Amino acid sequence: MERVEEREDEDVNVPLEVNSLVASGADETYEGRNKDDANFGDVGDPLKENVEESQHEAMKKEEPFNDDLLKEDHHEATTENDDFLGISENSSSPQDSLRSEEMDGLYIEPSCQPLTQDGEVHSSTLEMMTEEEALAYAIQLSLLTGDMSTTEDQLSDTDVHPQGAESKEKEVRTAQAESQDQECRLTYQVEVNKTYDELLCSAQSCVDTGLYSAAEKEFAAALKIACRRGGFEEEAKVSYCLQRLGDVYIQGAAKRNDAEMVMKSIALYNSALVRCKNAERWQCLVDSLKQAEKTSLEGIIGEYASQTASPYSLDQEHKIVLQSIRETTREALAVLAHKFNPYSPALTQEQRIDIEEERCIGVQAVFSEIHEALKQFLRKLLSECFDVLGDPPSGYTVIGLGSFARKEMTPYSDIEFAILVDDSGDEVKQFFMNVSRYLHIKVLNLGETILPSVGIKSLNDFYSDDPTASWFYDDGPRGLSFDGAMPWACKVPYGRPPTKNKPFPLDLVKTPEEMAQLQTEDRAAKEGYHLAEVMEQTAFIAGDANLLEDYRARVRNILDAPTGEGGLMRTVRTKRHLTGLRSDVAKFHTTLHDLDMAGRVMQAKRDMHRLPSLVVSGLGLFHGCKSHSPWDIVDELEQRGNLDPASSHNIRVLISIANEMRLRTYLDNNSQKDSFSSLPALPQLVAKSTESSKDKVQNVYHFPT
């Protein structure tokens, strides 16, 4: 999956359920503990073991009571209401556990004033307290009872000190806030000593009792332990944890009748499959994978699913077709490099320009061939979906977006697309949602989708306000895959769920008229200008091309509407894209000219490709060009007189080098990994890196010598 650099900073989504698995690096700590070891139970509850030690430490820090006079009944934390301060299991509330006969003689330091039978201090005693003692009492009482109202109900300012009530009120509120913080810290004191095997055991117990959310968190915690170590044995553990997470998701999907959970289980099984080296487990994973696919189809077509679920051999055929596209691309680039080398020192300036032009034409041809090959590949997958799900109930057009629309797509890129329909009724929309999900399953079965792009909550929760909720880095194969499930991505027909600042879902199955409305100023400002810009550039994949032409005409009418402003801001199109160009140049400025960057490892897409692609596309949209390919946009601008021949040539060379470098790094790594260095590769270092584990060595593309 290509990393998505967006023009807007999207607010994260409102979490649908709490993700309590803390993630961090090996050197990070949480309340004095290693956060890598911190594993949370269901919905933020501590796991059910040995929280007493950490609780004692927290109590001693605050020193609320004399330990010699306070007898506590310790137990394992099991619920939100009793997971701190040693509350008795038989108590109906935290406060009840303190109201016992053993508390009659309880004293509070340093005032040593006796409590009442109810565990409270007499008002006369409060009057004799110093200010510090009163505040300490407020903190203690609120921590022990869990009722923050006791601070104000039982400790009024006039009780503590008849004068200065206003200043005391502020101090009591400060004490209340401090006690709330302390309560929060105590709540998250968790069992950190569970081993990998213990986590698997407790996870299985949760599965057996139908607690799938808790089981997911336990398996995820075990996965985190396995990920911290390297080697063959740990990779097998990672694969096993991913498989068990897939089992949890498929069982949870059956319980909730949730199609999205089925799809995530398939992603997990595929991720486990690419790491599996055991033949018996490999076959078990394949069986689970196809059973999950059958489950998905059962939710759509019912009893006929068993007859229509595709065999694993069909998935293998898809992989062969995709690999063939990649091999053809490698051969084309090799021919290109051999025939057109514009940097030979023997060439004159005129000869160099001519060869550069030929090289640009060759690079454009390579990407055009990739575009056509992937279009045919996607059509084949769509045809298989229709064979199973039936004929479309209305006219439709599948349109490509992003790099596919710009003809810059590689055989390792994200698939961004939408569906235009001539009837947006619920039945039609649901049919194409089903088609999109089944197509996604077929793409997942290529085995090249990284898990963060499907949004497994216990691994990568992009809908949480907690940045540590996304901790899993997937170092598996990254190739052809659907656009990610991150809130700022989701450029697929079923779109995205509601977000914090956008409490409305968005899908991309619409009529041309409805889809064009995304370009209006109100919708663009509400949804984000990035989506509007993406939806301007489209390419035909399958269906009725007339729907696409209708859509494009409607978009042009909206963008060419006057804004009422003068100069370059006179139309919606010019205003939006002039603003966008300024933002792009500021955000994606290049560092290639910086001498300090010489020889350093850089990313081809981020450091070379992103800015030229955005600028050329932005210029084309600003001037209303009908072309979407950057090479075609430059030609069109030159023909219009917006660019002179010399500038056009230089821009073509720039975008050709940027696209070729991105493609070469992907092909060299056989993955969507684009690290490169301008230094030549040293043979002795290359030999060493091939001898060692590739998982521990970053693959870097070097310029050929």
N, C-alpha and C positions, 0 to 999 in steps of 0.2 A: 504494500500500500504506500503510495507516495504520501509524504507528510504534507498536510494541508496548511498553507499559509493564508490566512484570511485577512481581508481588509478591515474587518470590524472585530472587536473583542466581545465575543458572545458571552452573555451571562449563563452560568450553569443552570441546569434544570432543577426544579423543585424535586428533591428525592422522593421516589415513590415508596421506598422503605429504607430504613436506616442501614447504612453499611458501616459496620463497626470494626472491620479489620484494618488495623493501623499499618501503614506502610512507611518504610524509610530506608535509608542507607545503613550500612553496617556500623557507622560511627555515630549515628544519631541516637539520642536517648529520650525517654518519656518518663518524666517524674523520677529521674535518677536511674531508670532502667533502659535496657536496650529495646528500642521500639520494634526491631525485627522479631523480637520474641513475644511482643504483646499481641495476644490473640483474644478477640472479644467473642462473647457468646451471642445469643439471639437478641437482636434489636438493642445492642449496646450493653446487655447484661454481662457481668464478669463470668468467666467460666467457673464451673462449680468445684473448685478445689482451692485449698490453702491460701486464703486471702488474709489470714490473721496477722502474719508477720508485717506486711505492709501497712495494715490498719494500725497496729501497735505503734509503728514508727510515726505515722501521721498524728496519732493521739499524743505521743510524747513531744512532738514538735510544738503542739499547741498547749501541752501540759494543762488540760482542763480539770483534771481531778487527781487526787492522791491515789496512786495505784495500789497502795497498801490497804486502803479503805474501800476500794471499789472492786466488787466481785463481778466478773463478766462471764456470761455463758457463751462460749465460742462455738461456732458451727460453720458449715460451708455456706457461702453465699449462693442463694438460689433465685432470688427475685429482685426487682428494682427496689422494693421497699425494705429489704433486710440484708443488703449486700455490704454493709459497713458497720463498724463499731460493735461487733460481737453481740447482736441482738438475738434473743432467745427464739428458737423455732416455734415455741408454743405461744409467743406473744402475738396479740392481734395487731399491734402497731409498735413502732420503735419506742414511743413514749411509754407504753404499757410495760415494757421490759425494765424500765427504770423505776417504776412505781411498785416496788416490792418491799417486803419486810427487811431485806438486806440493805436497803437504801436509807433506812431510818437514821443511821448515824453518819450519813455522807457529809463530808465537809468540802468546802471550796477554798482553794488557796488563792491569794495569801491571806484573805480575810478570816478564814476558818469560821464562817458563820453557818449554823445548821440550816438545812433545808426543811421545808414542811413535809407532811406526809405525802403530798402530791409531787414531791421533787422540786418544789419552788422555794425561793428565798422570801422570808417575811419582808413586808414593806419597811418595817423598822430597820431591818438589816440593810436593805438597799440604801436607806438614807445615810447609814454610817459608812458605806463603801466609798473608797476613793474613785476618781474618774476612771483610772486604769482597771480597777477591780470590776467596776460595773460593766465596762466594755468587754472584759474577759468573760464575765458571766453571760453576757448577751450572746457571744460567739459560742460558748459551751452549750448553752441551752438550745440554741437553734440547731446546732450540729447533732445533738443527741436526740432531739425530738423530730427532726426533719420538718418542723413546722415553722416557717420563717415569720409567721405572724406573732410568735411569742415574744419577739424582740420588742414590738410596739405594745402588745396587749399586757405583758407582765412587767415591762421595764419602761415605764413612762418617764419623761424628763423630770416631772415634778417629784416623782418617787426618788430618783437618784439625787437630784439637786433642785431645790425649789427655785433658785435663780438661774439665769442663763439658759432657759428652756430652748431658745432658738438655736444656740450653738450646740447644745446637747443633741438636738434632733438631727443635725447634720452628722454628728459623730456616731450616733446610733445607726443611721442609715449607712455610714461607712462600714461599721461593724457588720451590719447585715449583708452588705455586698461582699465583704471579706469572707464571711461564713458561707455564703453561697458558693464562692470560688473554691473554698476548702471542701465543701460538700461535693462539688463536681469532681475535684481531684480524687477524693476518697472513692467515689462511685466507680472510677476507672482504674482502681488498683486491681490488677487481674493476675491470674495464675500464669506465670511465665516459664514454668519448668516442665511443661508437657513436652514429651518427646514426639518424634514423628509417628512412631507406632501407637502411642497413647492417643494422639489426635485422630488417627485412622480408626481406632477402636471406638472412641466417643462419637465420631462422625457416623459410623455404622449403627451405633445405638440410636442416634437421632433418626436415621433412615428407617430403622425398624419400627419406630414409634410414629412415623409420619411427620417428623419435625424437619422438613426439607430446608427451610431457611437456616436453621441452626446447623444442619449437616453441611450445607454449602460453606458456611464460615469455618467449620472445623477442617474440611478438606482443603479449603483455601489456605488455612494456617499451616497445614502439613505441606502444601505446595511451596509455601514461602521458605520453609526449612530446607526442602529439597533444592530450591533455586539458589540458596546461599552457597552451596558447594558445587564443585564441578566433577567431571569424570563420568564414565559410562554408567556406573551404578546409580548415581544421582539422576542422570538423564532418564533412566528407567523409572525412578521414583516420580519424576516430573510427569512422565507419560502416564503412569498409573493414577496419579492425583487428577490429571486432566480427564482421564477416562471416568473416574468416579464422580467428578463434577458433572460430566455429561449424563451419567446415570441419574444423578439428583435432578437435573433439569428435565430429563424426559419423564421421570416419575411425577415431578411437580407439574409438568405440562398436562399430564393425564388427569391430575386432580383438579386443575384449574381450567382445562380446555383452552390452553394458551398456545397459539400458533407460533408466537415469537420465541417462547421458551423451547419449543421443538427445534427451531432453527438454530438457537444458541447451543443446544445439545449436539447438533450436527457439527457445528464449528469446533466444539470441544473434542469430539471424537476424531475429527480430522487432524486437529493439533496434536492429539495423543498419537495418532497413527504415524505421522511423519517422524516421531521420536522413538517409535517402537522397533526394537531389534529382535524380539522374541516371536517366532513364527506362530506359536499357539495363540499368544495374546493378539498378534496382528490379525489373525482370522476372527478372533472374538470381537475385535474393534470393527472390522468390516461388517460383521453380522449386526452389531449394534447400530452401525451407521445406516445400513439399509432398513433396519427395523424402524429407526427414527424417521427415515424418509417415508416409509409406509404409514407411520402414525400421522405424519403431516398430511398425506393424501387422504387418509381416512376422515380427517376433519373437513375435507372439501367434497370428496366424491363418495364417501361412505364405503360400502361393502366391495366396490370394484377396485379398491386400492391394491389389494393383494395381486390382482391380475395386471396392474399397470405400473407398479413400482419398478424402476429401471434396475437392471443388474449392475454389479460393480464393474463388469467388463466394459459397459458403456462409459463409465467415468474414466476408465483407462484409455479408451479411444479418444476422449476429449483431450486428455493430457498429451497424447501423441500428436494430435492436430496442433495444439498450442506449441509444443516443442518443435514441430516442423516449421512453424512461422518464425520462431527464434533462430533456427539454424539457417533458414533462407536469409534472414536479416544479417546474420554474421557474415555469410558469404558475400552479400551485396556490399557491406562495409569494407571487406577485405579487397574486393575489386576496386572500390572507390579510392582507397588509400594507395593502391598500386598504380592506378592510371593517372590520378590527379594529385600531384604533390606540388603545391604552389610555393613551397619554401626552400626549394633548391637554390643554393647560392649562385649557380650558373645562370639563372634566369634574369632577364631584364625586367624593368617595371611593367612594361606593356605585356610581356609574356606572363608575368605573375598575375596580373589582373585578369587575363583571359582564362588562366587555369583556375583561379579562384571562382570565376563565374561558372565554369564547368563543374567544379566541386559543389557549389551551391545548388546547381540544378540536380546533381546526383543525390545530394542529401535530401532535397525535397522529394525526389522520386522514391527514395527508400521509405520515407514516412508516408507517402501516398500509398505505397504497396502495403505497409503495415495497416493503414487505415482500412483499405479494402479487404484485407485478409481477416481482420478482426470483425469487420461488419458481417462478412459471410459466416464467421464462427458464431457470432451472437444470433444471427438469423437461424442457424442450425439449432442452437439451444432453445430459442423461442418456438421453433417448429415442434420440437420434442415436447415442450410444455403444452402447446395447443393439442397435440395428439392425445395427451393424457387428460387434460382439463376440458377439452371440447372447443368448438368454434367460438370466436368472439361474438358477443351478443349485439355488437354495434360496430360501426366503422372506427378505425383507430390508426394512429401513427406512433411508432416508437422513435423518439428523437434523442440523439446523443448530445451530451453537453461537455463542457470543459475541454480537456485536451483532445477528446475525440472530435468535437466540433471544430477545433483549430487545426486538425490533422497533425497534431504533435504527439499523439498517443504512442506509447511503446508497448511491447508485449508483456510488460510488467506493471502497467498503470492501473489506476482505479477506474471503474466503470461508473460514469455519471450519466443518468438518463431520466427521461420523463415520458409520459404517455398522453397523447392528445386523443380525445374521443369526441364523437358527434352527439353523444347523449351521456350526461353526467348523473343519471339516475343511480340510486343505491345499488341496484342489481349489477349494473354495468361497472360501477366503481369497484365493487367487491370482487367481481370476476378478474379484473386487471390487477387488483391487489394480490389475489391468489396466484396469478401468473407471475407477478414480480417476486413473490416469496419462493415459488417453485424454481424460478430462474436463479434466485440467490442460492438455493440449495445446490443446484448444479455447479455454480461457480465455487461454492464452498468445497465441493467434492474434488475440485482441482488440487486442493491441499496447499493453497498459497495465500490464504487469508490469515492475517495475524489477529489474535484474540482481542486486542484493544479496539479493533475496528467494529466488533460486534457488541461491545459494551457488556461484558460479564460483570455484574455489580460487585461481587466479592473480589474481583481482580482489578477492574478499571471502571470505577463508578464516576462517569462524567456528569452525572446529575446531582452530585453531592457538593455542598459548599466546602467540604473538607478536602484540601488539595492532596492530602496523603491517602485519600481513598482510591487513587489510581496508582498502583505500585508495580503491577506486573509488566515487565518488559519481555516481549515475545521475540526471541532470537531465532525463531523458526523461519521457514521459507516465506518470502514476501514477494508476491507476484500479482497476477491478474486477480482482481477482487472488486467487490462492490465498494462504493464510496462509504466511508466510515459512519458509525452510529453516533459520533461525537455531536454535541449540539450545534457546532458551527459547520458541520458537514451535511450529511443526510440528503444529498442530492440524488435521491432514488424515488420511485413512485410512491412508496408508503411514507416518505418524508420523515418528519420528526414529531415527537410528543410535545406537550406544552413545556415551556421553560419558565424560569422565575420572572423575567420581564416580558415574556410573550406567552401569556396563559391561554394560548389557543394552539391546537395542532395544525400541522401543515402537511398536505399531500400534494403530489405532482401528477395526479390523474385528473385532468380537467379538459373542458372544451377549449378551443382556441380563444374564445372570448374571455373565459374565466382565467386562463393562463396568462393572457395579455394584461389582465388587470394587475398582475404583480409588478408591472412597469409604471403604474401610476404613482404619483408622488406620495400619496397617502399610504399606499401599500408598501412601497419601497422603503419609506422612512420607518414604517411599523415593523416590517419583516427584516430590514437590513438591505443596504444598497448592493451588497455583494451578491445576493441571490438574484436581484434584478439584472445585474451585469452578466452573471452566468447564463441566465435565461435569454439574453439577447443573442448569443452565439449558439446556433443549433445546427445539427446535421441529421439527415435522414438515415434511419436504420431499416425499418420495415413498416409495412402497412400502406395507408393511403397518403401519397405525397401531397394531395390537394389540401389536406388538413394542415400540413406544415406551411404551405404557402399562405393559407388564410391566416394562420397565427403570425407569420412574419409581417404580413401587411398591416395587421392590427398593431403590432409592436412599433412599426415605423410611424404610424399615425400618432401614437401616443408620444413617442420621443421627439417628433418634429413639431409638436405643439409649442406655441410661444409661451415664454415665462413672464413676459411683461417687462423684462429687464433689457438693457442695451448691451452692445458689444458682443463679446464672446459668450455671454450668458443669455443670449436671446432665445434659445430653445431649451427644452428639457434635456435633449441629447447633449448639447454643447456644455451646458452648465454642469450636468452630472459627471461627464467624463473629463472635463478640465479639472474639476475638484478631485476626481479619482486619480488622475495622472500626477497631480501634485502630491497626493498622499502616497502613491506607489513609489515615487522617486525618493521621498523622505524615508519610507519604511524599508525598502529593499535596496538601499544604496549599496554599491559594490565596494569591496575592499581589495580587489585584484591589483589596483595600482599602488597599494601600500607595500613599501619595501619590507616592512616587518612581517608581512604575510608570505614572503618568498619561501618556497619549499615546504610550507605548512600544509597539513591535510585540510582540505576544504570539501564542501558538498557541491556537486555539479548543478543540482537544481537550484539550491538556495543562492549560491554565490555566482553562478554563471547564467543559468537559464531564466530564472524567475523575472528579473527586471526587464531584460529585452523583450520577453514574451508579453508582459503586461503593457509595456510602453507601446509596442507595435499594435497590439490589439486595441489599446485605448485610443490610439491615433485613428485607427480604422473606424471605430465606433463614433468618435468625435466628428469625423468627416462624413459619416453615413455610408461607409463602404459596404457593399453587399458581400464581399469576400470575408472569410473567417480565418483562413490559413495565413500566417504571418508573411509568407513569401508572396501570396496572391495580394495581400493588402499593400505591400510595398509596390508591387507592379501597378496596382490600381491608383495609388497615390502619385506615382511617377507619371502615369498617363494623364491624370488630372492636372498635373503641374504643381502639386503640393510638395513634391520632392524633386531635386535635380538629379541627373544620372549618377554623379559621383556619390552623393549621399545615399541614393538607393542601393548602389553597389556595396557600400560599406555596411549598411544595415543588413543586407542579405548575408554578407559574410558573417556578421555578428550572430544573427539568429541561427545560421547553419552550424557554426562552431558550437554554440551553446547547446543546440539540440543533439548534435553528433556526440558531444562529450557526455551528455546525460545518457544517451542510448548506449554508448560504449561502456560506461561504468556499470550499468545494469547487466549488460551481456557478459561482461568480465566476471561479475559476481554471481551470475545466473539468479539474480534477486534484485529487488528494488532497494539496492544499497549503492549510493553514489559518491562515496568518499574517493577523492583523487589527490594526487600530488604532482606538481610540475617537475619534480625531480625524477630522473630515470631510476628504474628499479635496479638495485645492486644484486648480481646473481647469487653471491654468497648469502645475502640476507633472505632472498627468495627461497633458497634451498632450506635454510633453517626454519622459515615459517611454514613450509610445507611438511617438514618433519614433525613439528609440534601440532598441538590440537588447534584446529581452525576456530574452535569456539572461543579460544582465548586470544586470538590474534585478529586485529581488525583488518579486514580485506580492503586494500587501497589500490586504486587503479593508478598506474604510472604511465606517463607519456612514452610511447614506443621510441626507442633510439634508432 
